[in-house]
Amino acid sequence: MKKLRYAVIGTGALGGFYGGMLAHAGNDVHFLFHSDYDYVRENGLKVDSVIGDFHLNKINAYNSTAQMPPCDVIFVCLKTNNNKMLAQILPPLLHEKTCVILIQNGLHIESNLAADFPNLSIAGGMAFICSNKIGKGHIAHLDYGKLTVGSYQGENEALLKQVCCDLEAANVPAGYSDNLEESRWKKLVWNIPYNGMCVVLNTTTERLMQNKETYDLIRDLMLEVIGAANACGVGIEEGFAKDMLDSTLRMKPYAPSMKLDYDFKRPLEIEAIYSEPLSAACDAGFDMPKVAMLEQQLHFIQNGYC
């Protein structure tokens, strides 16, 4: 198969790591930067990783997609609050077989993109990773790292499996999911409790896990998400909650992305991670009272500084 050309939109904790790993392994990767553009053009991209540090001295860095070449695969790693910009950002990067992979958290984000691009090949990406941007052009990968991709629309299964092969060759665990909706809901089983509770309680994952009351609340939230998924026709066993709890117990101390957004007074991804699942559950006749309370608390906190 031909070598793929990649674009990374949003070179932060996720885009910097996955795109950086692909580029470090010799793949053709083109990165869109915003505030870090001048710094990265001069100094390159640095990734400190538990699987090996590296520094890309020269990378394909841009501050506008109008300057970038058309690409076969586009990793969108923006926060979902910025997805409204994709209608303007994406067109210069597209050719007739381009596949856009939304490596983002939340529900229904692919359908929103498809409304603007009904003929575009679209996939979702679920990252189970502890990774942060800690400085200009500087990513810290702390733990885990698997990326799961699944098709939303378009005949792209073979291409997505090639993406997985490229990632595996770059020392990134990757897998193809034939049920994107299930994979999205499974990611929410982790994201909904930990992102929100780390913000509301101003803490990190390991402290939540060390306290019986917060541990029990996390489990209850997870079971609500699993119940909602099942009501929506996605079959997830209740035992999956125990798997996620055990994985988090083994995880290094970590502040998830929403906690960092809170710390830096950036908008929180409430709509995609909380409001959309709550709406889907309501439509299916399933109540999520604890998740709904967490959403309300997050709105209160965000309204205090935005």
C-alpha positions as CSV (number, residue, x, y, z in Angstrom):
1,M,0.0,0.0,0.0
2,K,1.2,3.6,-0.7
3,K,2.7,5.6,2.1
4,L,0.1,7.9,3.7
5,R,0.4,11.6,4.1
6,Y,-0.9,12.8,7.5
7,A,-2.1,16.2,8.7
8,V,-2.5,17.1,12.4
9,I,-5.0,19.8,13.3
10,G,-4.4,20.8,16.9
11,T,-0.8,19.9,17.9
12,G,-1.3,19.7,21.6
13,A,-1.3,16.8,24.1
14,L,-2.9,14.3,21.6
15,G,-1.8,15.7,18.2
16,G,1.7,16.4,19.4
17,F,2.1,12.9,20.7
18,Y,0.4,10.8,17.9
19,G,1.6,13.0,15.1
20,G,5.1,13.3,16.7
21,M,5.4,9.5,17.0
22,L,4.4,9.0,13.4
23,A,6.9,11.7,12.2
24,H,9.6,10.3,14.4
25,A,9.1,6.9,12.7
26,G,9.6,8.4,9.3
27,N,6.0,9.1,8.2
28,D,5.0,12.2,6.2
29,V,3.2,14.3,8.8
30,H,2.2,18.0,8.5
31,F,1.3,19.9,11.6
32,L,-1.0,23.0,12.0
33,F,0.1,25.3,14.9
34,H,-1.5,28.4,16.4
35,S,0.4,30.2,19.1
36,D,3.4,27.8,19.0
37,Y,4.1,28.2,15.3
38,D,7.1,30.6,15.5
39,Y,8.6,28.7,18.4
40,V,8.3,25.3,16.7
41,R,9.6,26.6,13.3
42,E,12.8,27.6,15.2
43,N,13.1,24.9,17.8
44,G,11.1,21.9,16.6
45,L,8.8,19.6,18.6
46,K,9.9,17.8,21.8
47,V,8.1,14.8,23.2
48,D,9.0,13.4,26.7
49,S,7.5,9.9,26.8
50,V,7.5,6.9,29.1
51,I,8.5,4.9,26.0
52,G,11.3,7.1,25.0
53,D,12.0,10.8,24.7
54,F,12.7,12.4,21.3
55,H,13.1,15.8,19.7
56,L,12.0,16.5,16.1
57,N,14.4,19.3,15.1
58,K,12.7,20.0,11.8
59,I,9.0,19.3,11.2
60,N,6.5,20.3,8.6
61,A,4.9,23.2,10.6
62,Y,2.2,25.6,9.3
63,N,0.0,28.3,10.8
64,S,-2.6,28.0,8.1
65,T,-4.1,25.0,6.2
66,A,-4.0,27.1,3.0
67,Q,-0.3,26.5,3.1
68,M,-0.5,22.8,3.6
69,P,-0.7,20.0,1.0
70,P,-3.8,17.8,0.6
71,C,-3.5,14.8,2.9
72,D,-4.7,11.2,3.0
73,V,-5.5,11.3,6.7
74,I,-6.3,14.2,8.9
75,F,-6.1,13.9,12.7
76,V,-8.4,16.5,14.3
77,C,-7.2,16.9,17.9
78,L,-8.9,20.2,18.6
79,K,-11.2,20.6,21.7
80,T,-14.7,20.0,20.5
81,N,-15.6,23.6,21.4
82,N,-13.6,24.6,18.3
83,N,-15.1,22.2,15.8
84,K,-17.1,25.1,14.3
85,M,-13.9,26.2,12.7
86,L,-13.5,22.9,10.7
87,A,-15.7,24.1,7.9
88,Q,-13.1,26.7,7.1
89,I,-10.0,24.8,8.2
90,L,-10.4,21.4,6.4
91,P,-11.1,22.2,2.7
92,P,-7.5,23.0,1.6
93,L,-6.4,19.6,3.0
94,L,-9.0,17.5,1.3
95,H,-8.8,15.3,-1.8
96,E,-11.5,12.8,-3.0
97,K,-10.2,10.0,-0.7
98,T,-9.2,12.0,2.4
99,C,-10.3,10.5,5.7
100,V,-10.8,12.8,8.7
101,I,-10.3,11.1,12.1
102,L,-11.8,13.1,15.0
103,I,-9.5,12.2,18.0
104,Q,-11.8,13.9,20.5
105,N,-14.0,13.2,23.5
106,G,-17.7,13.1,23.5
107,L,-20.8,11.9,21.5
108,H,-22.2,12.9,18.1
109,I,-19.2,14.9,17.0
110,E,-18.9,12.9,13.8
111,S,-22.6,13.6,12.9
112,N,-22.0,17.3,13.3
113,L,-19.0,17.2,10.9
114,A,-21.0,15.1,8.4
115,A,-23.7,17.8,8.4
116,D,-21.1,20.2,6.9
117,F,-19.3,17.5,4.8
118,P,-21.9,14.9,3.7
119,N,-19.6,13.2,1.2
120,L,-16.5,13.2,3.4
121,S,-14.9,10.0,4.7
122,I,-15.2,10.5,8.5
123,A,-13.9,8.3,11.4
124,G,-13.7,8.7,15.2
125,G,-10.6,8.2,17.3
126,M,-10.7,7.3,21.0
127,A,-7.4,7.9,22.8
128,F,-6.8,6.1,26.1
129,I,-3.7,8.1,27.1
130,C,-2.2,10.3,29.8
131,S,-0.6,13.1,27.9
132,N,-0.2,16.9,28.5
133,K,1.2,19.9,26.7
134,I,3.7,21.3,29.2
135,G,5.2,24.1,27.1
136,K,5.6,25.6,23.7
137,G,6.2,22.6,21.3
138,H,6.7,20.4,24.3
139,I,4.5,17.3,25.1
140,A,4.7,15.0,28.1
141,H,3.4,11.5,27.6
142,L,2.9,10.0,31.1
143,D,1.1,6.7,30.7
144,Y,-0.9,4.4,28.3
145,G,-1.4,5.6,24.8
146,K,-3.7,3.3,22.8
147,L,-5.7,4.9,20.0
148,T,-8.8,3.1,18.7
149,V,-10.3,4.2,15.4
150,G,-13.7,3.4,13.9
151,S,-15.5,4.4,10.8
152,Y,-18.5,6.8,10.8
153,Q,-19.1,7.3,7.1
154,G,-17.3,6.4,3.9
155,E,-15.6,3.3,2.6
156,N,-12.5,3.7,4.8
157,E,-12.0,0.5,6.7
158,A,-8.8,-0.5,4.7
159,L,-7.3,3.0,5.2
160,L,-8.1,3.0,8.9
161,K,-6.4,-0.3,9.3
162,Q,-3.4,1.0,7.5
163,V,-3.4,4.0,10.0
164,C,-3.4,1.4,12.8
165,C,-0.4,-0.4,11.2
166,D,1.5,2.9,10.8
167,L,0.8,3.7,14.5
168,E,1.9,0.2,15.6
169,A,5.1,0.6,13.6
170,A,5.7,3.9,15.4
171,N,5.4,2.1,18.8
172,V,1.8,3.4,19.4
173,P,-0.8,0.7,20.4
174,A,-3.7,1.0,18.0
175,G,-6.8,-0.9,17.0
176,Y,-9.7,-0.8,14.6
177,S,-13.3,-0.8,16.0
178,D,-16.2,-2.0,13.9
179,N,-18.6,-0.3,16.3
180,L,-17.8,3.4,16.7
181,E,-20.8,4.2,18.8
182,E,-19.9,1.5,21.3
183,S,-16.3,2.8,21.4
184,R,-17.5,6.3,22.0
185,W,-19.8,5.3,24.9
186,K,-17.0,3.2,26.4
187,K,-14.7,6.2,26.4
188,L,-17.4,8.2,28.1
189,V,-17.5,5.6,30.9
190,W,-14.1,7.0,31.9
191,N,-14.4,10.6,30.7
192,I,-17.7,11.6,32.4
193,P,-16.7,10.8,36.0
194,Y,-13.0,11.7,36.0
195,N,-13.0,14.9,33.9
196,G,-16.0,16.4,35.7
197,M,-15.1,15.3,39.3
198,C,-11.5,16.5,38.9
199,V,-12.8,19.9,38.1
200,V,-15.6,20.1,40.6
201,L,-13.4,18.8,43.5
202,N,-10.2,20.5,42.1
203,T,-8.2,17.4,42.3
204,T,-6.5,14.6,40.3
205,T,-7.4,11.0,39.5
206,E,-5.3,9.3,42.1
207,R,-6.8,11.3,44.9
208,L,-10.3,10.5,43.8
209,M,-9.3,6.8,43.8
210,Q,-7.8,6.9,47.3
211,N,-11.0,8.1,48.9
212,K,-13.9,5.6,49.4
213,E,-16.7,8.2,48.9
214,T,-15.3,9.5,45.7
215,Y,-14.4,6.0,44.5
216,D,-18.0,4.9,45.0
217,L,-19.3,8.0,43.3
218,I,-17.1,7.4,40.3
219,R,-18.5,3.8,40.1
220,D,-22.0,5.1,40.3
221,L,-21.4,7.6,37.5
222,M,-19.8,4.9,35.4
223,L,-22.8,2.6,35.9
224,E,-25.2,5.4,34.9
225,V,-23.2,5.9,31.6
226,I,-23.3,2.1,31.0
227,G,-27.0,2.1,31.6
228,A,-27.5,5.0,29.2
229,A,-25.4,3.3,26.5
230,N,-27.5,0.1,26.9
231,A,-30.7,2.1,26.7
232,C,-29.4,3.6,23.4
233,G,-28.8,0.1,22.0
234,V,-25.1,-0.2,22.8
235,G,-24.4,-3.3,24.8
236,I,-21.8,-2.7,27.5
237,E,-21.4,-5.1,30.5
238,E,-21.5,-3.6,33.9
239,G,-18.2,-5.3,34.6
240,F,-16.6,-2.7,32.2
241,A,-16.8,-0.2,35.0
242,K,-14.5,-2.4,37.2
243,D,-12.1,-2.6,34.3
244,M,-11.9,1.2,34.0
245,L,-11.6,1.6,37.8
246,D,-8.7,-0.9,37.9
247,S,-7.0,0.7,34.9
248,T,-7.2,4.1,36.7
249,L,-5.8,2.6,39.9
250,R,-2.7,1.5,37.9
251,M,-2.4,4.9,36.2
252,K,0.2,7.4,37.2
253,P,-1.2,10.5,39.0
254,Y,-2.9,12.5,36.3
255,A,-5.0,15.7,35.7
256,P,-7.3,15.0,32.8
257,S,-7.8,17.5,30.0
258,M,-10.9,19.2,31.4
259,K,-9.0,19.8,34.7
260,L,-6.2,21.6,32.8
261,D,-8.8,23.6,30.9
262,Y,-10.3,24.6,34.2
263,D,-6.9,25.5,35.7
264,F,-6.1,27.8,32.7
265,K,-9.6,29.2,32.6
266,R,-10.4,27.8,29.1
267,P,-13.9,26.7,28.1
268,L,-14.9,23.3,29.2
269,E,-16.1,20.6,26.8
270,I,-19.4,20.3,28.5
271,E,-21.6,19.9,25.4
272,A,-19.9,17.0,23.8
273,I,-19.0,15.0,27.0
274,Y,-22.1,15.7,29.1
275,S,-25.0,17.4,27.3
276,E,-25.0,15.1,24.3
277,P,-25.0,11.8,26.2
278,L,-27.6,13.2,28.6
279,S,-29.8,14.1,25.7
280,A,-29.4,10.7,24.0
281,A,-30.2,8.9,27.3
282,C,-33.3,11.1,27.8
283,D,-34.5,10.3,24.3
284,A,-34.1,6.6,25.1
285,G,-36.1,7.0,28.3
286,F,-33.1,6.6,30.7
287,D,-32.4,8.9,33.6
288,M,-28.9,9.9,34.6
289,P,-29.4,12.0,37.8
290,K,-25.8,12.0,39.0
291,V,-24.4,12.8,35.6
292,A,-27.0,15.6,35.2
293,M,-25.9,17.0,38.5
294,L,-22.2,16.9,37.5
295,E,-23.1,18.7,34.2
296,Q,-25.0,21.5,36.2
297,Q,-22.0,21.9,38.5
298,L,-19.6,22.3,35.6
299,H,-21.9,24.9,34.0
300,F,-21.9,26.8,37.3
301,I,-18.1,26.7,37.5
302,Q,-17.6,27.7,33.9
303,N,-20.0,30.6,34.2
304,G,-17.9,31.9,37.0
305,Y,-14.8,32.5,34.9
306,C,-16.0,32.6,31.2
